[in-house]
Structures are given as structure tokens and as C-alpha cells.
Amino acid sequence: MLDLHGTPLPIIPQMIDDFIDNAVELGLERVQIIHGKGKSRLKYITYQQLTRNPAVARIHDAPPDSGGWGRSIVWLKSGGKEKT
């Protein structure tokens, strides 16, 4: 899980790419990114970066009891283990 609260905006894209690369290397099927609800600026940056990443298969908001639209579930194209 990657929590972006308090992270300076300019470094978020690289953090997300590194996080996804690490997850792929570990063989994970899905990961979670917490960007918070707020004004949704972190969510926008997160989605923009994830949609550019070739390892990402799909992105969904977490269920309401797990953070809802303040947390994204990211499914990876390759992976074997499921870990959140």
C-alpha cells in the first residue's frame, strides 16, 4: 500500500511508478494507493500517472468500508500473488 498524504506533488509521479515497478517485480496482482478525498488533486495526479503506466490493467475506487473514493485499487497486468 502506498499512502500519498503529505507527499510533495512534484515527486508523486515517480513514487507511483517506483511503487508499481516494485509490485510487478514482487509478482503482485493488485495494490492499493491512498490519495485521500480532499479536493481530489492527489487522486487526479494518481490516476493520470497510473493510466500512463503499461503495467496497470485497471483502477477502481475501494469499497466504501475500505476508504471509498479516497483509496484506489490498482490491478496489474502481470502478477501471481494477491496482496493489499
C-alpha positions as CSV (number, residue, x, y, z in Angstrom):
1,M,0.0,0.0,0.0
2,L,1.2,3.5,-0.9
3,D,-0.1,6.4,1.2
4,L,0.4,9.8,-0.6
5,H,-0.8,12.0,2.2
6,G,1.7,14.8,2.8
7,T,3.8,13.9,-0.3
8,P,5.0,16.9,-2.3
9,L,3.2,16.9,-5.6
10,P,6.2,17.0,-7.9
11,I,7.6,13.7,-6.6
12,I,4.3,11.8,-6.8
13,P,4.6,10.5,-10.4
14,Q,8.0,8.9,-9.7
15,M,6.8,7.5,-6.4
16,I,3.8,5.8,-8.2
17,D,6.0,4.4,-11.0
18,D,8.5,3.0,-8.5
19,F,5.7,1.5,-6.4
20,I,4.1,-0.2,-9.4
21,D,7.5,-1.4,-10.7
22,N,8.2,-2.9,-7.3
23,A,4.8,-4.6,-7.1
24,V,5.3,-6.1,-10.6
25,E,8.8,-7.4,-9.5
26,L,7.2,-9.0,-6.4
27,G,4.6,-10.7,-8.6
28,L,1.6,-8.9,-7.0
29,E,-1.8,-9.0,-8.7
30,R,-3.1,-5.8,-7.1
31,V,-2.1,-2.9,-4.9
32,Q,-3.7,0.0,-3.1
33,I,-2.9,3.7,-3.2
34,I,-4.3,6.1,-0.7
35,H,-4.7,9.6,-2.1
36,G,-7.5,10.8,0.2
37,K,-10.7,12.5,-0.6
38,G,-10.0,16.2,-0.1
39,K,-10.1,18.3,-3.3
40,S,-9.2,15.2,-5.3
41,R,-6.0,16.7,-6.6
42,L,-3.9,13.8,-5.4
43,K,-6.4,11.4,-6.9
44,Y,-6.3,13.2,-10.3
45,I,-2.4,13.0,-10.3
46,T,-2.6,9.4,-9.2
47,Y,-5.0,8.4,-12.0
48,Q,-3.1,10.3,-14.6
49,Q,0.1,8.5,-13.7
50,L,-1.5,5.1,-13.4
51,T,-3.2,5.4,-16.8
52,R,0.2,6.0,-18.4
53,N,1.8,3.0,-16.8
54,P,1.9,0.0,-19.1
55,A,1.8,-2.5,-16.1
56,V,-1.6,-1.2,-14.9
57,A,-4.6,-3.2,-16.1
58,R,-7.4,-1.3,-14.3
59,I,-8.1,1.1,-11.5
60,H,-11.1,1.1,-9.2
61,D,-12.2,3.0,-6.1
62,A,-12.0,1.0,-3.0
63,P,-15.2,-0.3,-1.4
64,P,-16.9,2.3,0.9
65,D,-15.8,0.3,4.0
66,S,-12.2,0.4,2.8
67,G,-11.8,4.1,2.0
68,G,-14.1,4.5,-0.9
69,W,-13.1,7.2,-3.4
70,G,-10.1,8.2,-1.1
71,R,-8.3,4.9,-2.0
72,S,-7.7,3.3,-5.3
73,I,-7.3,-0.5,-6.0
74,V,-4.9,-1.0,-8.8
75,W,-4.9,-4.3,-10.8
76,L,-1.7,-5.2,-12.5
77,K,-1.3,-6.9,-15.9
78,S,1.1,-9.4,-14.7
79,G,1.4,-11.0,-11.3
80,G,0.7,-14.1,-9.4
81,K,0.1,-13.2,-5.7
82,E,-2.6,-11.1,-4.5
83,K,-1.7,-8.7,-1.7
84,T,-3.3,-5.5,-0.4
